[in-house]
Amino acid sequence: MLHAPVVPAQQAAGEQVTAQKKVLYVTRLKHKDREIDDKVREHLEKRGMIVTMVDESAPATAAEGEDLVVISSVVSARDMTGTSYKNVNVPLVTWESDLFDSLRLTGAKKGEDFGEVEKEHYINVVNAPSALAGGLPAGKRWVYPRDDEMGWGKPAPGATIIATIPGEPQHAVVFAYEKGATMDYDFIAPARRVGLFLGNRTFDKLSPDGSALFDAAIDWAISGNHG
């Protein structure tokens, strides 16, 4: 399958959005999958961001003064249940589906409101005009070269859904809330929020389309922080 090349003007615009932006990256510093988070950090730094990696035990106050919070799926959702990161007035991106509930991205029932599939490599882009689609056309696209782990959520009506699992329109794999939107539990989003599909060890397997979606999520989230 052919992939459209990155348009230089779009790439330059993305780099301008992310240049010198400060990112708080939450992970488990001593976990074996931390090495994948290091690759994500390197990717963000290549795009001009200043990344500080902290352990999941760091208080949510660590987000003060940052432009973006990233919560990796390497964290232990059990240890972060009810996390105060849901309250931060800073844009937040996460691909830990087991935290979608605590972050008010979805409801509480695993397997109904959020979950993961072990074997999938396609997604269905349903909102191509959105900046969060990264320039991808509508329809079925592959984000991994072969089947792998993919998280999903069933967000509240206040969310914007960008992509779903093919044949499962209720299972969103890229979705977002604008600042002030009503999230689950009637929680008002303090800043932009994005839920993504990645697993612990899938970032470095992303196809060009998958990478475009990842970068678009970061760009959209971080551009919503105006002080």
Stockholm file with secondary structure:
# STOCKHOLM 1.0

chainA/1-227         MLHAPVVPAQQAAGEQVTAQKKVLYVTRLKHKDREIDDKVREHLEKRGMIVTMVDESAPATAAEGEDLVVISSVVSARDMTGTSYKNVNVPLVTWESDLFDSLRLTGAKKGEDFGEVEKEHYINVVNAPSALAGGLPAGKRWVYPRDDEMGWGKPAPGATIIATIPGEPQHAVVFAYEKGATMDYDFIAPARRVGLFLGNRTFDKLSPDGSALFDAAIDWAISGNHG
#=GR chainA/1-227 SS CCCCCCCHHHHHHHHHHHTTCEEEEEECTTSTTHHHHHHHHHHHHHTTCEEEEEETTSCGGGGTTCSEEEECTTSCTTTTTTCGGGGCSSCEEECCGGGTTTTTSBCSCBTTTEEEEEEECEEEECCTTSGGGTTCCSEEEESSSSCEEEEEECBCTTSEEEEEETTEEEEEEEEEECTTCBCGGGCBCSSCEEECCCCTTCGGGCCHHHHHHHHHHHHHHHHTCCC
#=GC SS_cons         CCCCCCCHHHHHHHHHHHTTCEEEEEECTTSTTHHHHHHHHHHHHHTTCEEEEEETTSCGGGGTTCSEEEECTTSCTTTTTTCGGGGCSSCEEECCGGGTTTTTSBCSCBTTTEEEEEEECEEEECCTTSGGGTTCCSEEEESSSSCEEEEEECBCTTSEEEEEETTEEEEEEEEEECTTCBCGGGCBCSSCEEECCCCTTCGGGCCHHHHHHHHHHHHHHHHTCCC
//
